[in-house]
Amino acid sequence: MEFPTIPEASTYLNLSLASPSNQETTCENVVFPHSNFHTNSTSMQAAKMHNEIPTTMNMLTPYENLVMARRFDKTAVDVTNFFSAYCAASIANVGLRFLARNQKCALLTALVATLKAEVAKLHRQLKQSNRHIEALEKKNRDYAKLVEVLQTRVSRRNI
């Protein structure tokens, strides 16, 4: 049984901080042709190697690690190296997602703090405006009383 050749790990490992959706993926997955390596959407059918060693969630079980460790042929070593690189890339991908989520969380936290400060400032301005309106209404009532008094004086003079 012939295994496909394993390309260099640099073909699949993506250690940049850019999100995976912004990068063009032109390489073809040689070992799992029915899966998209960069989005980790491997079907269960595509997750079986040619020698029936299943890989679940991009990792080998401890028993399968023992089976692979007992084999000394070059193909098994290549496949083990591939799975190590594949798992490292998966972990790097998860790390990038956590980093992006943490950056977004920090941005939203800063935005919330800014909005709270703006709301507090607007609340102070509203209180100040309400006090100013109350003062103007009081002056208006006082002027209305003064106008009444003056009108009564003028009407008394005209009589």
C-alpha positions, 0 to 999 in steps of 0.5 A: 500500500502506497502512501502519498508523499507528505509535502513540507510542513510550511505548505500547511502551517500558517503562523501569520496573525491574519485571519484564515478567511483573508488568505488564499489557499491554493494548496491541495490537501494531499493526505486527506483530499476530501477535507479542507485543511485550513477550516478543519472540516474533515469528514469521518470518511476522509478522516481515515488513512489508507491503513485504516487508522482513524483520526478523530478531531485531528488527533490520534488516540493513545492506542493508535499512538502506540501502534504508530510508535511500534512501526519503524518504516519511513511511511509511518514516520512521515504520517506521524510527522504529518499528524504532528504538523496537522495538530500543530496547525489546528492548535495554531488556528484555535490560538488565532481564533482566541487571539482574534476573539480576545482582541475583539473583546478588548475593543468592545470593552473599550467601546463600552467604557467610552459609551459609559463616559459619554452617557455620564457626560450627557446625563450631567448636561441634561441635569444642567439643562433641566436646572437652567430650564427651571431657572428660566421658568421661574424668571418667566413666572416672576416676569408674568407677575410683574407684567400683571402688576404693571398692567393693573397700575396702568389700568388704575391710572387710565380710570 
